[in-house]
C-alpha cells in the first residue's frame, strides 16, 4: 500500500528496469526477497523502521529515509520522484 509522500525509483544490481517504490510494504518485500545485501546496520535499521510503521510508532516517511540509507549501504542506485 502506498504510504510515502514521495515515491522512490531504485535499480537493483543486474536489473535493467527501474522499480518504483511507493510505500513501506513494498520496500519491506524488496529487502526480504530481492535485496543484494541482507546484513549490516542500515539493513537492520530499515527492517526495524518498517516494523515500527506497522505498529504506529514511526511515520512512513521516516522509514523511507531508512530505506534510502539501506540502499546507499548496499550500493543500490535510487532516484526520488520529487
Secondary structure, DSSP 8 states (H G I E B T S, - for coil): ----SS-EEEE-TT--S-EEE-SHHHHHHHHHHT-S---SHHHHHHHHHHHHHHTTSS-HHHHHHHHHHHHHHHT-EEEE--
